Structures are given as C-alpha cells and as structure tokens.
Amino acid sequence: MAATPVMQLPVISECVAESCAYNHDHTCHAVAITVGDMDTPACETFMSADIEGGEPSVTGRVGACKMADCRHNTGLECHAPSITVGYEHEQVDCLTYARA
C-alpha cells in the first residue's frame, strides 16, 4: 500500500480540548496528531501548556492511528473523511473512533 499524501490525511474537523496548546478556537493547529495507545483512542498529541503550539495557518490532521480495531483504520492509518477530538471520561479522545 502506498503512503497517503499529507494533504489527504483526515482533517480534525473540531477539537473541544480547550486546554491543549494546539487548540485555538476549537481548531487543532498541530500539523499531524497521533491517535491511540493500543487500548484507548486518546489523542496522544494532546499537551496542556500555557504556550500556543502548532502552525496557525494549518488545520490539524491525523498522522497515525494505533487503534487497529477501528473501522476507519487500515494499516494503522486513519481513513475517515474527518475526525472530532473531545472528552470521553475526562480523557481527550478521537470521538470518531468506532470499533470494527
């Protein structure tokens, strides 16, 4: 399988983790995030900090997903058209995750 071009990586359509350094007005500005820790669909890129992170002109995308059991995952790559990131049980997760 060929690598997915960066511009085709799934976009993060909304992020409600307001305390994340990459989040500005519900938009993720990390160039690419990693989702999952093999057990939960956590946003592994989430970082609470007083500084603003990321690239202001970029809307974040999913670079890698470790949730092999997600119906949107093929070869540890997300193939959803877009994802939403938010709180699930006080943890910042990919809310688009759906068990296959």
N, C-alpha and C positions, 0 to 999 in steps of 0.2 A: 504494500500500500504506500503510495506516495505521500509525502508530508503535505499538510494543509497550509496554503499560503496564509500569512499573518492576517491579511485583510479579510479572510474568510473565517477566521476564528469566531466562535459565538460571542456576541456582544453582551455586556452586562446591562440590561435594559433599565434596571433600578437597583440601588443598594440603600437600605434603610439603616445601616450600621453607622450612625452619625458620628460615633466616637473614633471611627477609623481615619487614620492620617490620609488615606487615599480618597476618602469620600468628601465631595463638595456638592452641596445641594442635591443629595440623593443620586449623584452620578459618581461612578468609580473612575478614577483617573490613573490607576495602575495600568501600565501597558498591557500586562497579562497577569492573571491570577492563577493559583493552583487551588483546586478543589479536592477535598477529601483527605482522610488519614487512614484509609482502608476500612474503617469502622463507621465513620460518620461523614456526611457531606459538608464538612466545615470549610470555610474559606481560610485556607492556610496562609493567605497573604494578609489577612486582617492584622492591623497593628494600631493600637491605641497610642497616640502621641500628640504632643502639643504643636508639632510642626506639620505643615502641609506637604504631603508626598505626592508623587506621581507627576504626570505631564498634563498641565491644564488643558491643552488642545486635544487630548486623547480621551476617548470613552473606552473604559476597560474592556478587556476580552478574556476569555478562558483559554489559558495556555496549556494547562494539563489538568486531567481529572483522574484521581486514583480510585474512583468509585466504579469498579469493574462491573458491579451488579446493576448499574443504572441503565435504563432502556435507551438513553441518549449517548451511551459510551461505547465506542469501538476502539479497541487497541489503546485504551487509556486516554483517548481524546474525546472531547465533548462534541457532539454533532447536533445539539439542539439549536434552533434558529437564534435564540437568545436565552438568557437566564436572569433570574431575580435573586438577589442576595439579601438575607434578612435574618431575624432572630427566630430560632427554634429552640425552645427550652434553654433560654439565656445564652445560647451559643450562636455565633454568626455562621450561617449555613447557606448552601445553594438551595433555594426553595423550589427550584425546578427539578431537583433530583426525584426520580421515580424508579422504584425497583422494577427490574425487568421481569 
